[in-house]
Amino acid sequence: MRLVQRAMATCFDLRRLREFSWRLVVYTHLVASVFWWWLMPGGFPATHLRFWSNQVFPLSAIAVCLVCLWFDWRRTDSRLINVAAMIPAFWMAATIAGVVLFPVSARRFLLPALFVTGAVLIIFWWRFWTSSWRQVGMMAATLSAVVISTGVVVAQRGPDPDTTPANAPIPEVDGDIRSVLPSIEIGDGQMLPYDGSVRVTLTAAPGQTDSTASQSTERATDRGHRLKLEIQPLLSFESRSPDRCWTILSPRALREGPTRKLVGARPIDEGWEAAYADDGRSVLRVTASADEQGLQIEAFSRLDAPIYSHLNTFSEVLIRGHRALFLSFSPCPDNRFKVESADYPLGRPTRLAYVDAADVFHVVQAASGEKGPFHELARGTLHRSEPLSITLWDEETPVGRIVMADWSAQASRSLSPTAGWGLPMNAIEFRLLSDDAESMAAIWVTLAGTSVGRGWDSVGHSAGVYRNRLRVEPVRQ
C-alpha cells in the first residue's frame, strides 16, 4: 500500500516526475551503450573507423551516462545540463547525418529516429527548462556530441569497393531458349540452364586411400565413395543495399534485386553455354574435360555499377553422398578439416578460410556461431594470380577436387566491418546443413561479404566483369 501511495505521490509531484523521466532516458542509453560495446565486433586497428565506433564510442557514451547520474545525484543542475545536452544533440545530428548519407534507407528508419529524437528532446526540455546553463559549456557539449554522432553514422557506411574484376571479354550468346531442355547432359555432369547451376558426380579412383587409413577404412573404400555436387558458379547477390547502409534497412524490392532470367543458350564444342539477364549480364559455359572426367566451368558476371550487399556468393557448392566429409586446401595441403554442423547466431562454431592482404591463406574456427575471436587452424601462402584447389575427402579417401582459378585474384582484402579480429571481406565458409554427419554440406565462396560476424553491414563489388573458372574432377590415383 505504501508503494502504491508513493507511486501516486510521484505521479502528482511534477518535479519528481521530471527527474524520473530523465533518469529513465539516461538508464536506457546506459544499457544500450553496454550492449553496443558487447555486441559489436572488436580487433580493429586504431586507424579503422570501426575501432572508434565499436570500442571508443560506447565507452564514451557509458561515461556520459554515468556523469549525468552523478551530477543528478549531487543535485548540481548547472553542470548536469551541459553534459545531458549531449544526448539530444547526438540524436539530432545522427538523424540528419543518416538522412544525408542514406537517403533511400531513410524511408525505413526516419520515422523511428524522429520519434526517439523528439521524445528525448521533449523530456530534456521538460527536465531542465527552469535550470540555468552556461553558453560556452553547452556549445562545447553539443559540438562534441555532433562530431561523435556523425562519426558513428559515417562508420556504418560501406567503404569503397576493392574487389578486382578480371574484366575479361564476356561471350556473346544467342539462341532460342524455347527448345532448351531443363537439364543438359555434359560429360560426367549436367547443366541446368534455367537456374544457372551445374551438377556433377565424383567417384574415388579404385584403391585411392590415404596411406594412414585403417583396414576398416580400406574396406569402406572398397564399397566406393561417390559425392554428388550441385554448383552455382554465377556471382549472385541475396541481400543488398542501394546506398551502402545496413541491408536490413533497405526497402524490400531494392534489397532483393532482379531475378536472374535465361535469355539465350546454345551448344558449343563438348558442352553448352547460356546467357542471363540479372544485375547486369551473365554467361555460363560448361564443357566436358578433355579426358572426359569431370567438368570445366566458366562463368562471367558483368556489373554495370558497384553493388553493395550483405550476403552474396561467388560460388556455392552443395555436397551429398559422403559418410564423413573433410576438406583440404592447396596452400596447406597437409591439413584436413572436418566439415561439421554450426549454430546461428551463437553456439557451435563454424569454420572458414580466407586470404589476407599479405597473401596469407588462413583456415580458422570462430568462437561461437560465425562470430570471433577466431582460432587459427592452419595457414599457407596464396598469391593473387595463384589458383586455389579444394580437395573433397570422404573419411580417409580423397574423392574429388575443385580448382578455382580466379577467386584469389578478384577477392577483396579490406577488413570486414562485421567479422573483426583482422578478417577480410572475402571468405570460404563450409558446414553441414544439419546435425547428421551424412547430411548435405555447403561451401559458400565470397569475394566481398559480411555473412561472417555481427551485423547487416553492406560492402561493395566494383563495377566490371567477374570471371569464375572452375575445374571439377575426381582425384586420380
N, C-alpha and C positions, 0 to 999 in steps of 0.2 A: 504493500500500500504506500509506503514511504517512497519507494522508487517511482510509482505512478505519480504521486504528488510532486516529486522533484522534477520529473519529466514535464509535467504540465506547467510547473513554475518556470522551467527553462523556456518552454514554447512561448510563454507570455512575457518573458523578460527579453526584450529585443537585443539588449547588449550581449547577453549570454548567447542568444541565438546567432547573432552576427559572428561572435568568436567561434562558436561551434561549427558554423558553416565553413569558415575559412580554414579551421583546423582539419576539417574533413577533406578539403581541397588539397591541403599540404600532405596529409597522410596518404591520400590516393596517389599523388605524384611520387611520394617516397617509395611506396610499394611498387609502382610501375617502373621506377628507376632501378630498383633492385632486380626486378625481373628482366629488364632490358640488359643489364650488366651480366646476368647469369645466362640468358638465352643466346645472346649474340656471340658468334664465333670469335676466338682470340688467335693469338700467334702472329699478328700482323706487325711489320716493322713500323717504327715511329714515323717514317716518311709516307706511310699509306694513310689515306683518309679514314679507312675503317679502324685503324688504331685509335684515332681521336673520337670517332662516333661510337665505337663499341666499348672502349675501355675508359677513356678520359671523360667523355660526356656524361655517362651515367653516374660516375663517381662525383663529378661536379654537381649534378642535379641532386644527388643524395646530400651533399654538403650544404647546398642552398636550403633544402627542406629542413635539415637539422638546425641550421642557423635560424630559420624562421620560427621553428618550435622553441628554440632557446630564448629568442627575444620576446616571443609571445608569453612564455612562462615568466620572464623577468618584467613584463609589462612595460617594455620600452618601445612604444609605438613609433616614436620618431626614427628609430633605427630599423624597426621591423618593416615599415612601409617601403623603405628603399630596397631592401632585399626581396620583399614579397612582390614588388613590381616586376621582377624578372619573370615571374610565372605567366601573367597575362601577356607581357611583351613577347615572350617566347612563342606562345600560341599564335599571336597575331602575325609575327614575322614568318613563322613556319607555314601558316596558311597561305600567305601571299607568295612566299617562295615556291610552295608546292604548285600553286596555280600557274605561276610563270614557267616553271621547269616542266611540269607535266599537265599541259592543257587538256589532253584527251582523257587521261586517267582521273582528272579533277571532277569529271562528271559523276564519279562514284564516291570520291572521298570529300568533296567540297561541303555538302550539307552536314555530315557528321563533324567535320572540322569547324564549321561555323557555329554549330551548336555548342561544342566544347569551348571554343574561344569566347562565345557570348556568355556562357554560364560562368566561366572563370572571371571574365571582366565584370559582370554584374555582382558576383559575390565579393570580388576585390573592392569595387567601389562601395558596396554596402558596408563592408567591414571598416574601411578606412576613410570614409567621406568626411568624418569630423576630425581626422588626425592631421597634424602639421607635418610637412615634409620639406626637405632641403632640395633645392633645384639641382644643384651640382650632383648630389648623391643619386637623385632619381634619374638624371640623364645618364650617369655612368652605368647604373644598374641596367637601365633599359637598353642602352647601346650594347652592353656585354651580352644581354640575352638575345638581341637581334643577330649579332655576329655568330653566336653559338648555334642558334636555331637554323640560320641559313646554311651554316656548315654541315649540320646534321642532315638537312634535306638534300643538299648537293651530294653528300656521300651516298645517298640511296640511288643516285642516277647511274645507269650503266655506263662504264667507261668506253672510250672509243675502241672499236673492234681491232684486234691484231691477228686474226686468222689470216692465213696467206693462201688465197685461192690459186690453184695451178694455172688457171686461165688458158687451159688447152682448148684447141678448136672443138666446138661441140658439133657432133654429126647432124646432118640434115636427114630427117626420117619422114617419109610419107607412107602412103599405103592405106587401103580401105580397111578400117577396123571391123566392118560388119562380117567379114569372113574369118576373123581371128578367133581361134579356139580359146576357151578359158584356161587350158593347160597345154603347154607345148613340150614334147619330149626332146631333150637335148643331151646327148651323151648319157652320163650316169644320173642326170637330174631332170628337172622340169622348170620351165619358166612360166610364171603366172602373169601374163602381160597386163591384166586389168588392174591389179594392185601393185605391180612392180616388184614382186618378190620372186625368189628362186629357191627351189627345193633340191637337195642332193643327199644321197645316201653314201656314207663312207664305211667301208668294211676293212678290218685289220687284215694285213697280209698274213698268210699262214706262218705260224712259228714266230710272229713278231711279238716277243715278250721281253720285258726288261730282264737283264741278267741276274738281278737280285730277287726275282719273283720266286715265290714258294711253289712247291709241287701242286698244291691245291689251286693256286692261281694259274699254273700251266694247264691244269685240267679244265679250268674255266675258259681259258683261251681256246682250247680245242672246240668248245661249244660255239665259238665265234663271237666277235664283238662288232656290232653294227650300230652306227649312230646316224640318226635322221636329222638333217639340218634344214631349217627354214630361214632364209637370209633376206633382209630388207636392206639393199645397198644404196638406196637413194637418200640424199640429205632430206630429212623430214623434221618439221617443227610442230611441236604439240602444244606449247604454251608460250605465247609471245606478247610483247608489249609494243604499242605504237609510238611511245615517247620515252622509252628507257626507264620507265617506272617499274614497280613491282607488278608482276603479271596478274596477281590476284586482284589488282585494282583496275585492270584493263576491261573495257566493255567486251562482253562475251563474243560478239561477232568478230571483233578485231583480235581477240586472244586466240581464237581457234584458227583463223585464216582460211584460205581457199582449200577446197577439196581437190586432191590430185585426180586428174582425168586423162584417160588414154586418148590420144589424138592421132596416132599413127603407128603402124607396125609393119614389118616386112621381114622375109627370110634373108639371111646372108650366108656366106660360106660357113658350114659347120655350126650354124646357130640362127638366132633371131635378134632383132633389135626393135625397140619400141620407144615412142616419144610421148611426153606427158606435158600437160599444162598444170602448173601449180603456183608456187610463189613467183616463178619465172618460167623457165623451160627446163625439162629434164629428159635425159635419154638413158635407156638401159640396154646394154648389149651383152648377150650371153652366148658363149661358144664352147664347144667341147674341147678338151685339152688335146694336144697333138697325139699323145699316146692313148687317148680315149679313156683316161682315168681322171675323174674329177672334172671341174669346170673352170673356165676363165670368165670372170665377170668384170665389166667395165661400166661404171655409172657416171653420168655427168649431171650436174645441177647448176643452173645459172640463176644468180640472184641479181636483179636489176638495181636493187638498192640494199643497204645494210638491213639486216633483220635482227632484232633483239628478242631473246627468248630465255625462258627458264628451263624448259625441257625440250630436248631435241636429240636426234640420233644421226650420226654419220653412217653407221651400220648398226643393225640389230640382228642378232643370231639367236634363234631358239633351237634347243638341242633335246632330242628324245632318244630313248633306246639304251641308255647307259645303266650300269649297275652302281657304279661309284665314279663320278666324273672328276677328273683333275685337269688343270691347265698348266702348261709351261710356256715361257716366253723366250724368244731368241736372245734378248740382252742378258738373261740369267738362265741359261738352259739347264743347269744342274739342279734347279729348284722346281718342285712341282707343288701346286696349290690346289687343295681340295675345294670344290665348289659346294658351298653349304647354304642352308637357309639363313635368312636375316630378317630382323624385325624392323618395323617403321611405326612411329618415328624414333622410338627408343627400344632397347633390348639387345638381342643377339646382333653382334657386329657384322657389317658387310666387309667384303674385300674388294679392292680395286687397284688399278695400276694407272700410272701417269708418267709423262716425261716433263722435266722442268726446264728452266731457261738455260741451264748448263748442259743440256742434252744427256742428263742422267735419268734413266728409266727406273722407277720405283714401283714395288708392289707393297701395299700397306693394308693394315686392318684398322677399322675405326674403333673408337672406344665404346660406342653404343649406337645401334642403328647404323646410319651412314654419317654419324657426327664425330668430330675429333675430340681430343687429340688422336693422332694416327700413329700406330706402331708399325715400323718398317719390317717387312718380312724378307725382302731381297732387293738388290739393285744391280744395275748394269749400265752400259752406255748405248744410246740410240741416237745417232746423228740425224739431222733433218732430212738428208737425202737417203737414209737407210730404211729399207722395208722392215716391218715388224711381222714376225711369224709367231702364231699361237698354235701350239700342238695340243690336241684333244686326246686325253688318256681315259680309258675305261679300266678302272682298277689299276693294274700294273702294265697295261698294254697300250702303246701309242696307236691310235686308230686313224686319226686324220690331222690335217694341218690347214690352217687359214693364213694366207700370206697377204698382208695389207701393204701395198706399195706406196701409198700416198698419205697415210694418216699423219706420220711424224712431220712431214714437210709442210702440212697445212694447219696443224693444230696450234691453238693459242697457247702462249707460255705465260700470260699475265696471271696474277694471283686471283683466285676465285673469291668473290665477296661473301659467299656463303660457307665455303669449306673452312677457310682459315688455316692456320698452322703450316703455312708455306705451300699448300696445294694450289696448282694452277687450275685454269678453267677446263682443260682437257681431262678426260678420264676414260678408263675402260672398266666398267663395273660388271661383276659376274656373281650370280647367285642362283640357287634353286628357287622355284616359284611356289613350293610347298614344303612341308616337313619331311616328306618321303624322299629317301636318298635316290630313288629311281624316278622321281618326278621331273617334269620339264625344267630345263635350265635355260638361263638367258644371259647373253653378253650384250651390253649396251656400250657402244663406242661413240664418243662425242669429241668434236673439235673445240667447242666452247659452250659450256652449260653450267647450270647451278643446281643440278639434282643432288649433288653431294653437299651435306651441311645443313644449315638452318636458314630458312627464308625463301622468298619468291623473287629474289632479285633477277633482273634480266641482264644478259651480256650479249655482245654482238658478233655476228658473222659479217665480214666485209663483203661488199658487192663484188661480183666476179663469177667465174666458172670454177666449180669444185669438181675434182675428178677422184673417183674411188675405184682403183683397180684391185681386184681380189682374185686370188688363186685358191681354189678349194680342192684338195686332193687327199687321197689316202696316203698313209705313211708306208713307204716301200721298205722291204726287208733289207 
